[in-house]
Amino acid sequence: MDYSKTNNTASKMPAVGQQVALNMFPLIDQRFPFKVFRRLAEANEGAPDEGIRKYSLPPNGTVQGTDDPWPQFWVSFEARDGFLPFAGDAKTNPHLAMAFLFHLLVVSAKASGLEHFIQDGIKKKVAFVLDTHPEGKSCVWLSPYQCRSARSIGFLVDFWFRKEEVQALNREVLRLSHALNAQYRENTDFYATRYASLQQFLDRIYPSLFPLQLSEYPPMDIRKTLQNVDSSLLKTKMYLAGGSKPSSSQFTAVKLDGPIQRVTGDVRICFVYQPQDKPLSHDLYKALRGDTYSQFLGMERMFGFSLGKEHVFGIPIQDYSPDELATATTAIKAQSGGALVVPIVLIPWLRHDTEDFSDQYYVTKHAFLKAGLPSQFVSTKTIRNKASFKWTVSNIGMAVFAKLGGKPWKVVSENDDCLIVGIGQSHRCGEDKTISRYYSYCVLTDSSGLYEDVRVLGKDTDERSYLTRFADNLLEIFRGHSQQFSRFAIHTPFKLRHEEMTAIQDAITRFTLETRRPMTFAVLKFNADSDFIGYSATTNARVPFESTLVPLSFQDFLVWFEGLQFHKSTVERRYGRPVHVEFIYPHFDRKSRGSGLSLEQKSVYLQDSLNLSGANWRGFNAKSLPVSVFYAKLIARYFSQFERLGLEECELDNLTPWFL
């Protein structure tokens, strides 16, 4: 497949006319030679020693002349008894080539005299110290990498602030980590600052480290410019609320046209407050009604939901003890007469103030959730801070509206035939890291981001029973949506275990055999904290455009869910890193160069993912991740905290989005 044709694979992916500089220094010699020592591995044989790895290599010492699978050899970078020398190069086995590069980097780092740290786990990095501070060390790390789309081998490179273990996370640490600027405000120059750190590496570290060299190998050097990669553009996000005209702003769409779906049925809002905070509950009520700040028109004018007496009541609470919370939830349900109620709970602390307050937050949240009440917490500190409260009240109102069953907006989508199944997990693990209880759930949305439901996929202490339920429940989801959708995408923020991936394939196979309609399935893994970043060469801010798409291989891509806006040349906030997206099903076969999905089909799934990043009802400017992934991570955080605090499990089926 020719990656240079990526820009023209679909009308949904127009050419951009800009290259993105990937955070990678390519090697000058792309087919570098190496020599290792190997011994044929016996079946089911364990590693003979630490640092010895198993690789597939040609049996006769050459890559020519056979299409048969290569046998596996134990490989050492040092001579040892029973191991014979083997000469290869970067094309022989890319995995071995990466391991050799890391070995060479470690040897060179130790010989350089530079202060450095070695990470030799699943990720293999060497970090070099630029500066030392009382709070920690500013570093730049290198890690071997092969970029298949650019047909290039080299080292990924990025800035890293290594915080001292005893150092608390404070604003100085955030400044040194580039999250805040020199004035301790949001670092809108995040990309430019990180880019500048790479130049510091070249000026101060590179001369003592490169070229990498061992006595028996020719010197190995890098190009001192980042690897350029081609990019494409997905369609930018447009929002549709109650009218028929799309808008580039969620807030504007709802403000002008109202929500896309109003609250229906018998619903109530209950203000829950301590007696001394009753005046603050009145302040919050007036702000939500639109009487206080011009920044928010009010629940009725924005969302079509009246805050009249027929919809609102209040209950005082003495404290947040379990007994008092139980009394409050019972009173709320009794007074509501069977209507859906969203308690707006005034709490005298912020969740992250202290560990005790964090625990109290989750205990209180759990008490309302256990009673089937999707609550909204508002700190009294937030209400008292008028300067920030005037900007926060619109997000509070929207979260309450969504928990009442309303739908504020959706993202314009050209393909409404895809169901997105965002999988989350909250397995219970013992001290030895083995799983003692399995628990998976899913968040259902369509490709426009409209939230449907949260469902349990599997919950059991026995793995086999859990996997059976997992596959059966996923099959029922496919069956229940087969008349409405012809495409199904499973999104996950983590790498699925082999057993769970097998259960997904089982559900897909069974569904495919019983249905007569052509269906397409894909499983995508999203990583918002990957090692990748990319820089624009056309702007001083170095930020690529929102919706930029960079292929790294046939199966994995970088997507900028947020970035520079086409109609704005200035950076007004700190944009996050790109999200690494990997297609893990259907499987990619490197020999046939086929995966069951064309690049055009993948672009459609990626467009759906981009759309979902604009459907976050947690706020008008909430985190720009696909809600299938973001909501699943939010729920996992709640579940893990409930588990840590020893709180009983709650029934969550058929609840409005309580986790917002």
C-alpha positions in Angstrom: 0.0 0.0 0.0 1.3 3.4 -0.9 1.0 5.8 2.0 1.6 8.7 -0.2 -1.9 8.1 -1.6 -3.6 8.4 1.8 -4.8 11.9 1.2 -6.9 10.7 -1.8 -8.5 7.6 -0.4 -11.8 9.2 0.4 -13.7 12.4 -0.2 -13.9 12.5 3.6 -10.1 12.9 3.8 -9.0 15.9 1.6 -5.3 16.6 1.2 -3.9 19.1 3.7 -0.9 20.5 2.0 1.2 20.3 5.2 3.5 17.8 6.6 3.7 17.0 10.3 7.1 16.6 11.9 6.8 13.4 14.0 8.8 13.4 17.3 11.3 11.1 15.8 15.0 11.5 14.8 15.6 9.1 11.9 18.8 7.2 11.4 21.1 8.3 8.6 21.8 4.6 7.7 18.4 3.0 7.5 19.8 -0.5 6.8 22.4 -0.7 9.6 24.2 -4.0 10.1 24.4 -5.8 13.4 25.8 -9.1 14.8 24.2 -11.1 17.6 24.6 -14.6 19.0 21.9 -17.1 18.8 20.8 -20.7 19.7 17.8 -22.6 18.3 15.0 -22.5 20.9 13.4 -25.8 22.0 9.6 -26.1 22.2 8.2 -24.7 25.4 11.7 -23.8 26.6 12.1 -21.0 29.1 14.6 -18.1 28.6 18.1 -19.4 29.5 19.0 -16.2 31.2 17.8 -12.6 32.0 18.2 -10.4 29.0 17.9 -13.3 26.5 15.0 -12.9 24.1 13.4 -15.1 21.5 13.2 -13.9 17.8 12.3 -15.5 14.5 15.4 -15.6 12.2 16.4 -17.3 8.9 17.8 -20.8 9.6 20.6 -20.6 7.1 21.8 -17.1 8.0 20.2 -15.4 5.0 16.7 -14.0 4.3 16.8 -15.2 0.8 15.3 -18.4 -0.7 12.5 -19.5 1.6 8.8 -18.6 2.3 8.6 -21.0 5.1 8.1 -19.6 8.7 11.5 -19.0 10.3 12.4 -20.9 13.4 12.8 -19.1 16.7 16.2 -18.5 18.3 17.3 -17.4 21.7 19.4 -14.2 21.0 22.1 -12.6 23.1 24.0 -9.4 22.3 27.1 -10.9 24.0 29.0 -14.1 23.2 28.0 -17.0 25.3 28.5 -20.8 25.4 26.3 -22.7 22.9 25.4 -19.5 20.9 26.7 -19.0 17.4 27.3 -15.6 15.8 24.6 -14.3 13.4 24.9 -11.3 11.1 21.8 -9.4 10.0 20.6 -5.9 9.4 17.6 -3.7 10.1 15.4 -5.5 7.5 16.1 -9.0 8.9 13.8 -8.8 11.9 12.5 -5.3 12.8 11.8 -6.3 16.4 15.4 -7.5 16.8 16.6 -4.4 15.1 14.8 -2.2 17.7 16.2 -4.3 20.6 19.7 -3.9 19.1 19.2 -0.1 18.8 18.2 0.0 22.5 21.2 -2.1 23.5 23.5 0.3 21.5 21.8 3.3 23.1 22.2 2.0 26.6 25.9 1.1 26.0 26.6 4.6 24.5 24.7 6.4 27.4 26.8 4.6 30.0 30.0 5.5 28.1 29.0 9.1 27.6 29.2 10.3 31.2 25.8 12.0 30.8 23.3 11.7 33.7 20.6 9.4 32.4 17.8 7.0 33.5 17.1 3.7 31.8 13.6 2.2 31.4 13.9 -1.4 30.3 10.3 -2.8 30.6 7.6 -3.0 28.1 8.6 0.5 27.0 12.3 0.9 26.5 13.7 4.4 26.9 16.8 6.2 28.0 16.2 9.7 29.5 19.0 12.3 29.5 19.0 15.1 32.1 18.9 18.7 30.8 18.4 20.5 34.1 18.0 19.7 37.8 15.5 21.4 40.1 14.5 20.9 43.7 11.2 19.4 42.4 12.9 17.0 40.0 14.8 16.8 36.7 14.0 18.0 33.2 14.8 15.3 30.7 14.6 14.3 27.1 14.2 10.6 26.4 15.0 8.5 23.3 13.3 5.2 22.4 13.9 3.0 19.3 11.0 3.2 16.8 10.1 2.1 13.3 7.6 4.3 11.5 6.2 2.0 8.8 4.3 4.8 6.9 7.5 6.7 6.4 9.6 3.6 6.0 12.0 5.0 8.5 13.8 3.7 11.6 15.2 5.9 14.3 14.4 7.2 17.9 11.2 8.7 19.2 12.1 11.7 21.3 10.2 13.8 23.8 10.5 16.0 26.9 9.9 14.4 30.3 9.9 16.0 33.8 11.0 13.4 36.3 9.3 14.5 39.6 11.0 13.5 42.8 9.1 10.7 44.6 8.6 12.8 47.7 7.6 15.9 45.8 3.9 16.8 45.9 2.1 17.8 42.6 2.0 21.6 42.8 2.0 24.5 40.4 5.8 24.5 40.2 5.8 20.9 39.1 3.1 21.7 36.5 5.2 24.6 35.2 8.3 22.4 34.9 6.2 19.8 33.1 5.1 22.5 30.6 1.4 22.3 31.6 1.7 25.9 33.0 3.6 28.8 31.7 6.1 31.0 33.5 3.2 33.0 35.0 1.6 29.8 36.2 -1.3 30.1 33.8 -2.4 27.5 31.2 0.5 27.0 28.8 -0.8 27.9 25.4 2.7 27.4 24.0 2.7 23.8 25.1 3.7 22.5 21.6 6.3 25.2 21.0 7.9 24.7 24.5 8.3 20.9 23.9 9.7 21.6 20.5 12.3 23.9 22.0 13.4 21.2 24.4 14.3 19.0 21.4 16.7 21.7 20.2 18.2 21.8 23.7 18.8 18.1 23.4 20.6 18.6 20.1 22.7 21.4 21.5 23.6 19.9 24.9 23.2 16.1 24.8 23.7 15.1 21.2 27.4 16.0 20.9 28.3 13.7 23.8 26.0 10.8 22.8 26.2 10.5 19.0 27.3 8.8 16.9 26.4 5.6 18.7 29.3 3.2 18.4 30.6 -0.2 19.4 34.1 -1.2 18.4 32.9 -3.9 16.0 30.2 -1.7 14.3 30.3 1.3 12.1 29.2 4.6 13.8 25.5 5.1 13.8 24.1 8.7 13.7 20.8 10.4 13.5 19.5 13.2 11.3 19.1 16.3 13.4 15.7 17.1 12.0 12.5 15.4 12.9 10.9 12.8 10.6 8.3 14.4 8.3 5.1 12.4 7.7 2.2 13.1 5.4 -1.1 14.1 6.9 -4.7 14.2 5.8 -7.7 16.0 7.2 -10.9 14.4 8.5 -14.0 16.6 8.4 -14.0 19.2 11.3 -16.7 18.8 13.9 -20.0 20.6 13.3 -22.8 20.6 15.9 -26.6 20.3 15.5 -29.0 21.3 18.2 -32.7 21.9 18.0 -32.6 23.7 14.6 -31.6 22.5 11.2 -28.5 24.7 10.7 -25.2 23.3 11.9 -22.8 25.4 14.0 -19.1 25.2 14.7 -19.9 25.9 18.4 -21.9 23.6 20.7 -22.9 26.6 22.9 -24.0 28.7 20.0 -26.0 25.9 18.5 -27.9 25.3 21.8 -28.2 29.0 22.6 -29.8 29.8 19.2 -31.9 26.6 18.6 -32.4 24.9 21.9 -31.5 21.3 22.6 -31.8 18.6 20.1 -34.1 16.6 22.5 -35.9 18.2 25.4 -36.7 16.6 28.7 -39.9 14.5 28.6 -41.9 12.9 31.3 -42.3 13.6 35.0 -38.9 14.9 36.3 -37.7 16.9 39.3 -34.6 18.7 40.6 -33.9 18.5 44.4 -31.4 20.9 46.0 -29.7 19.1 48.9 -27.8 21.3 51.3 -26.7 21.8 54.8 -28.8 24.4 56.7 -26.0 27.0 56.8 -25.7 26.7 53.0 -29.3 27.3 52.2 -28.6 30.9 50.9 -26.0 29.4 48.6 -28.6 27.0 47.2 -30.7 30.0 46.4 -27.8 31.6 44.6 -27.3 28.5 42.6 -31.0 28.2 41.8 -31.1 31.8 40.6 -28.0 31.4 38.5 -29.5 28.2 36.9 -32.7 30.1 36.2 -30.7 32.8 34.3 -31.3 35.6 36.8 -27.7 36.3 37.8 -25.1 36.1 34.9 -25.3 37.1 31.3 -23.0 34.2 30.5 -25.9 31.7 31.0 -29.5 32.5 29.8 -31.0 30.0 32.1 -32.3 26.4 32.0 -35.6 27.4 30.3 -34.2 29.6 27.6 -31.2 27.3 26.9 -32.7 23.9 27.3 -36.5 24.4 27.4 -36.7 23.2 31.0 -38.5 25.4 33.5 -37.2 25.7 37.1 -40.7 26.4 38.4 -42.0 25.1 41.6 -43.5 22.1 39.8 -40.0 20.9 39.0 -38.0 22.0 42.0 -37.8 21.2 45.7 -35.2 21.1 48.4 -34.1 18.9 51.4 -31.7 20.0 54.1 -29.1 17.5 55.3 -27.2 17.8 58.6 -24.0 16.1 57.4 -22.7 13.5 54.9 -22.7 10.5 57.2 -24.1 7.2 55.7 -27.2 7.4 58.0 -28.0 11.0 57.0 -27.5 10.2 53.3 -29.8 7.2 53.5 -32.4 9.4 55.2 -32.0 12.0 52.5 -32.3 9.6 49.6 -35.4 8.0 51.1 -37.0 11.4 51.6 -36.2 12.5 48.0 -37.8 9.4 46.5 -40.9 9.7 48.7 -41.4 13.4 47.8 -40.9 12.8 44.1 -43.8 10.4 43.8 -42.0 8.1 41.4 -40.6 10.8 39.1 -37.0 10.9 37.9 -35.1 13.1 40.3 -31.7 14.7 39.9 -30.3 15.8 43.3 -28.1 18.9 43.1 -25.9 18.4 46.1 -24.0 21.3 47.7 -20.8 20.0 49.2 -18.5 22.2 51.4 -15.3 20.9 49.8 -13.8 20.2 46.4 -13.2 16.6 45.4 -9.4 17.0 45.2 -8.9 19.2 48.3 -7.6 16.3 50.4 -7.7 12.5 50.3 -10.4 12.5 53.0 -12.6 14.8 50.9 -12.0 12.7 47.9 -13.2 9.6 49.8 -16.2 11.6 51.1 -17.1 12.6 47.5 -17.2 9.0 46.3 -19.1 7.8 49.4 -21.7 10.5 48.9 -21.9 9.8 45.1 -22.4 6.1 45.8 -25.2 6.7 48.2 -27.3 8.6 45.6 -26.4 6.2 42.9 -27.4 3.2 45.0 -30.8 4.8 45.4 -31.1 5.2 41.6 -30.5 9.0 41.7 -28.1 10.5 39.2 -26.7 13.4 41.3 -24.9 16.6 40.4 -22.4 17.9 43.0 -21.6 21.6 43.2 -19.0 22.9 45.7 -20.0 25.8 47.9 -16.5 27.1 47.2 -17.4 27.3 43.5 -20.6 29.2 44.2 -18.7 31.7 46.4 -16.1 32.4 43.7 -18.2 34.7 41.5 -15.5 35.3 39.0 -15.3 31.6 38.0 -18.9 30.6 38.9 -20.4 32.7 36.2 -18.5 30.6 33.6 -19.2 27.3 35.4 -23.0 27.6 35.8 -23.7 26.8 32.1 -21.8 23.5 32.4 -23.6 22.7 35.7 -26.9 23.3 33.9 -26.1 21.2 30.9 -25.0 18.2 33.1 -28.2 18.5 35.1 -30.2 18.6 31.8 -28.5 15.5 30.5 -29.1 13.6 33.8 -32.8 14.6 33.5 -32.8 12.7 30.2 -32.4 15.6 27.8 -29.9 15.6 24.9 -28.2 19.0 24.3 -26.7 18.5 20.9 -25.2 16.0 18.5 -22.4 16.1 16.0 -23.2 16.3 12.3 -22.4 12.9 10.8 -22.6 11.8 7.2 -22.9 8.1 8.3 -25.6 7.5 10.9 -25.4 3.7 10.5 -22.7 2.9 13.1 -23.2 1.9 16.7 -20.3 2.7 18.9 -19.7 0.3 21.8 -17.2 1.8 24.3 -15.9 -0.9 26.6 -14.7 -0.2 30.1 -13.5 -2.5 32.8 -13.2 -2.6 36.5 -11.5 -5.9 37.3 -10.6 -6.6 41.0 -7.0 -7.7 41.4 -5.2 -9.1 44.4 -1.7 -8.1 45.6 -0.2 -10.6 43.2 -1.9 -8.8 40.3 -4.2 -11.8 39.5 -7.8 -11.0 38.8 -10.2 -12.2 41.5 -13.4 -10.6 40.0 -14.1 -9.8 36.4 -16.3 -6.8 35.5 -16.9 -5.2 32.1 -19.5 -2.8 30.9 -20.1 -0.7 27.8 -21.3 2.8 26.8 -23.5 2.9 23.7 -23.7 5.8 21.4 -24.3 6.3 17.7 -21.8 8.0 15.3 -23.3 11.4 16.0 -22.5 11.0 19.7 -26.0 10.7 21.0 -25.8 8.8 24.3 -28.0 5.7 24.6 -27.2 3.6 27.6 -24.6 1.9 29.9 -24.8 -1.9 30.0 -23.0 -4.6 31.9 -21.2 -7.0 29.6 -19.9 -9.5 32.2 -19.5 -9.8 35.9 -18.2 -12.9 37.6 -15.5 -14.3 39.8 -15.0 -17.3 37.4 -13.2 -16.3 34.2 -15.0 -18.8 32.0 -18.5 -17.7 33.1 -17.5 -14.1 32.8 -16.3 -14.6 29.2 -19.5 -16.5 28.3 -21.6 -13.7 29.6 -19.4 -11.1 27.9 -19.9 -12.7 24.5 -23.6 -13.4 25.0 -24.4 -9.8 26.1 -22.4 -8.3 23.3 -24.2 -10.6 20.8 -27.5 -9.3 22.3 -26.4 -5.7 21.7 -25.6 -6.6 18.0 -29.0 -8.3 17.6 -30.9 -5.4 19.3 -29.4 -2.8 16.9 -29.1 -4.8 13.7 -32.1 -3.2 12.0 -30.8 0.3 12.7 -27.1 -0.1 12.1 -24.9 -1.9 9.5 -21.6 -1.0 11.1 -20.4 -1.7 14.6 -17.3 -0.2 16.2 -15.9 -1.3 19.6 -13.8 1.4 21.3 -11.5 0.6 24.2 -9.0 2.8 26.1 -6.8 -0.1 26.9 -5.4 -3.2 25.3 -8.0 -6.0 25.6 -6.8 -9.3 27.0 -6.5 -12.1 24.5 -9.4 -13.9 26.2 -11.7 -10.9 25.8 -10.7 -10.3 22.2 -11.6 -14.0 21.6 -15.0 -13.4 23.2 -15.6 -10.4 20.9 -14.7 -12.4 17.9 -17.0 -15.2 19.0 -19.9 -12.7 19.3 -19.1 -11.3 15.9 -18.9 -14.7 14.3 -22.2 -15.9 15.8 -24.0 -12.7 14.8 -22.6 -12.9 11.2 -23.8 -16.4 10.8 -27.3 -15.7 11.9 -27.9 -12.4 10.1 -28.5 -12.0 6.4 -27.5 -8.3 6.2 -23.9 -7.3 5.3 -22.3 -6.0 8.5 -18.9 -4.4 9.1 -17.1 -4.7 12.5 -14.0 -3.0 13.9 -12.2 -2.8 17.2 -10.2 0.3 17.9 -7.9 1.0 20.8 -7.4 4.7 21.9 -4.4 6.0 23.8 -4.5 9.7 24.8 -1.2 9.3 26.7 1.0 7.7 24.1 4.6 8.6 23.4 3.7 10.3 20.1 3.4 14.0 19.3 3.7 15.9 16.1 4.6 19.5 15.1 3.4 21.8 12.4 6.1 23.3 10.3 3.9 26.2 9.1 3.0 27.9 12.4 5.1 29.4 15.2 2.9 27.6 17.7 3.8 24.3 16.1 0.2 23.0 16.7 -1.3 20.9 13.8 -4.9 21.6 12.8 -7.8 20.0 14.5 -8.9 16.8 12.6 -5.3 16.2 11.3 -4.8 12.5 10.6 -1.3 10.9 10.4 -0.9 7.2 9.4 1.9 5.5 11.3 1.3 2.0 9.8 -1.5 0.1 8.1 -3.1 -0.3 11.5 -2.3 2.7 13.7 -2.9 6.4 13.3 -2.5 9.7 15.1 -5.5 11.9 15.3 -5.7 15.5 16.6 -9.1 15.6 18.2 -8.2 19.2 19.1 -5.8 21.6 17.5 -5.4 24.8 15.6 -8.6 26.1 14.1 -8.8 27.0 10.4 -10.6 30.3 11.1 -8.2 31.3 13.9 -4.5 31.8 13.5 -3.8 32.2 17.2 -3.6 29.6 20.0 -6.1 30.5 22.7 -5.6 27.5 25.0 -3.4 24.5 25.6 -4.2 21.8 23.1 -3.5 18.2 24.1 -1.4 15.6 22.4 -2.7 13.6 19.5 -4.6 10.4 20.3 -3.0 7.2 19.1 -5.6 5.0 17.5 -4.9 1.3 16.6 -7.2 -1.0 14.7 -6.9 -4.3 16.5 -9.7 -6.1 14.6 -9.9 -7.2 11.9 -6.3 -8.4 12.1 -3.7 -7.2 9.8 -1.8 -9.8 7.7 1.6 -8.4 6.6 2.1 -11.0 4.0 -1.2 -10.4 2.2 -1.2 -6.7 3.1 -4.8 -7.1 4.0 -6.8 -6.6 7.2 -10.4 -6.9 6.0 -10.8 -3.1 6.1 -9.6 -0.7 3.4 -8.0 2.6 4.2 -11.2 4.3 3.1 -13.3 2.1 5.6 -10.8 3.0 8.3 -11.2 6.7 7.6 -14.9 6.4 8.1 -14.4 4.8 11.5 -11.8 7.4 12.4 -14.3 10.1 11.3 -16.9 8.6 13.7 -14.3 8.8 16.5 -13.5 12.4 15.8 -17.3 13.2 15.8 -17.6 11.5 19.2 -14.9 13.8 20.6 -17.4 16.7 20.2 -20.2 15.0 21.9 -19.0 15.3 25.5 -21.9 16.7 27.6 -19.8 17.1 30.7 -19.2 20.7 29.6 -19.3 23.0 26.6 -15.5 22.9 26.4 -15.0 19.5 28.0 -12.1 17.2 27.2 -11.8 16.4 23.5 -11.8 12.6 23.5 -14.4 10.3 22.0 -17.2 10.0 24.5 -17.1 6.2 24.0 -13.6 6.2 25.6 -14.0 9.2 27.9 -17.2 8.1 29.5 -15.9 4.5 29.9 -12.8 5.9 31.7 -15.0 8.1 34.0 -17.1 5.1 34.9 -14.0 3.0 35.6 -12.7 5.7 37.9 -15.9 5.7 39.9 -16.0 1.9 40.0 -12.4 1.6 41.2 -13.0 4.1 44.0 -16.2 2.4 45.1 -14.3 -0.9 45.1 -11.4 0.7 47.1 -13.8 2.1 49.7 -15.6 -1.3 50.1 -18.9 0.0 48.8 -21.4 -2.4 47.4 -22.1 -2.6 43.7 -24.9 -0.6 42.2 -27.4 -1.5 39.4 -26.6 0.9 36.6 -28.8 -0.3 33.7 -31.3 2.2 32.3 -29.9 5.2 34.2 -29.3 8.6 32.6 -25.6 9.6 32.3 -25.0 9.9 36.0 -21.2 10.0 35.5 -21.1 13.5 33.9 
